[in-house]
Amino acid sequence: MDINERIVLFRKRQEISQKELANMIDVDDSTMSKIENGTRALRHFEIEKIADALNVSIEELFGRAKKTNVDVMLLRFNNGLNDLEKNKILSFVDGVNRK
C-alpha cells in the first residue's frame, strides 16, 4: 500500500473529510485530492502535518509500523464492498456494540 492510500485509510478511520484534512494541513482541496490520488508528491513539511492531523506516527504513514489485521480488513471493507453492503455491516456492528 502506498502512502497516498494510507492517508485515505487513516483519514476515513478518523471520519475526516478530504476537505477538512486539506484545511488542517493548509492546502487547497485540489491539492489534497492530488495527494490522495498519488498524482502529487508530498512535500517534507506536509508529511508531519498530515501525521499530526490524522493522529498517526510518520512511521505509520509510511507503512513502516507493524500492520494490523484491522488495517487489512478496513482496506478490504473500503475497496471490496458497495455502499449498501457497507451500511448493512455497519448497522450490524452498531447493534452489537449497543448490547
C-alpha positions as CSV (number, residue, x, y, z in Angstrom):
1,M,0.0,0.0,0.0
2,D,1.4,3.4,-1.0
3,I,1.4,6.5,1.3
4,N,-1.5,8.1,-0.6
5,E,-3.6,5.0,0.1
6,R,-2.7,5.0,3.8
7,I,-3.6,8.7,4.0
8,V,-7.1,7.9,2.7
9,L,-7.4,4.9,5.1
10,F,-6.3,6.9,8.2
11,R,-8.5,9.9,7.1
12,K,-11.6,7.7,6.7
13,R,-10.8,5.9,10.0
14,Q,-10.8,9.3,11.7
15,E,-14.0,10.3,9.9
16,I,-12.4,13.4,8.4
17,S,-13.4,14.6,5.0
18,Q,-10.8,15.3,2.3
19,K,-11.7,19.0,2.5
20,E,-11.3,19.0,6.3
21,L,-7.9,17.4,6.0
22,A,-6.9,19.9,3.3
23,N,-7.8,22.7,5.7
24,M,-5.9,21.1,8.6
25,I,-2.7,20.9,6.6
26,D,-3.2,24.3,4.9
27,V,-3.5,23.1,1.2
28,D,-6.4,23.6,-1.2
29,D,-8.9,20.9,-2.0
30,S,-7.5,20.1,-5.4
31,T,-4.0,19.7,-3.9
32,M,-5.4,17.3,-1.3
33,S,-7.2,15.3,-4.0
34,K,-3.9,15.0,-6.0
35,I,-2.0,13.9,-2.9
36,E,-4.6,11.2,-2.2
37,N,-4.7,10.1,-5.8
38,G,-0.9,9.8,-5.9
39,T,-0.5,12.3,-8.7
40,R,1.3,14.9,-6.5
41,A,4.3,14.1,-4.3
42,L,4.2,15.1,-0.7
43,R,6.5,17.9,0.5
44,H,8.5,17.2,3.6
45,F,6.7,19.6,5.8
46,E,3.3,18.2,4.7
47,I,4.2,14.7,6.0
48,E,4.4,15.8,9.6
49,K,1.2,17.9,9.3
50,I,-0.7,15.0,7.9
51,A,0.6,12.6,10.5
52,D,-0.4,15.0,13.3
53,A,-3.8,15.7,11.7
54,L,-4.6,12.0,11.4
55,N,-3.1,11.1,14.9
56,V,-0.6,8.6,13.4
57,S,3.1,8.5,13.5
58,I,5.2,9.3,10.5
59,E,6.3,5.6,10.5
60,E,2.7,4.5,10.3
61,L,2.1,7.0,7.5
62,F,4.9,5.4,5.5
63,G,3.8,1.9,6.4
64,R,6.8,1.1,8.5
65,A,4.8,0.3,11.6
66,K,3.6,-3.2,12.1
67,K,0.5,-3.8,10.0
68,T,-2.5,-5.0,11.9
69,N,-5.3,-7.2,10.8
70,V,-7.7,-4.3,11.3
71,D,-5.8,-2.2,8.7
72,V,-6.1,-5.0,6.2
73,M,-9.8,-5.6,7.0
74,L,-10.6,-1.8,6.7
75,L,-8.9,-1.6,3.3
76,R,-10.8,-4.6,2.1
77,F,-14.0,-3.2,3.5
78,N,-13.4,0.2,1.8
79,N,-12.4,-1.3,-1.6
80,G,-14.4,-4.5,-1.8
81,L,-18.0,-3.7,-0.9
82,N,-20.6,-1.4,-2.3
83,D,-22.3,1.2,-0.1
84,L,-25.4,-0.9,0.6
85,E,-23.2,-3.8,1.8
86,K,-21.1,-1.5,3.9
87,N,-24.2,0.1,5.5
88,K,-25.6,-3.4,6.4
89,I,-22.3,-4.4,8.1
90,L,-22.0,-1.1,9.9
91,S,-25.6,-1.3,11.2
92,F,-25.0,-4.9,12.4
93,V,-21.8,-3.8,14.2
94,D,-23.5,-0.8,15.7
95,G,-26.3,-3.1,17.0
96,V,-23.8,-5.5,18.6
97,N,-21.9,-2.7,20.3
98,R,-25.2,-1.3,21.9
99,K,-25.9,-4.6,23.6
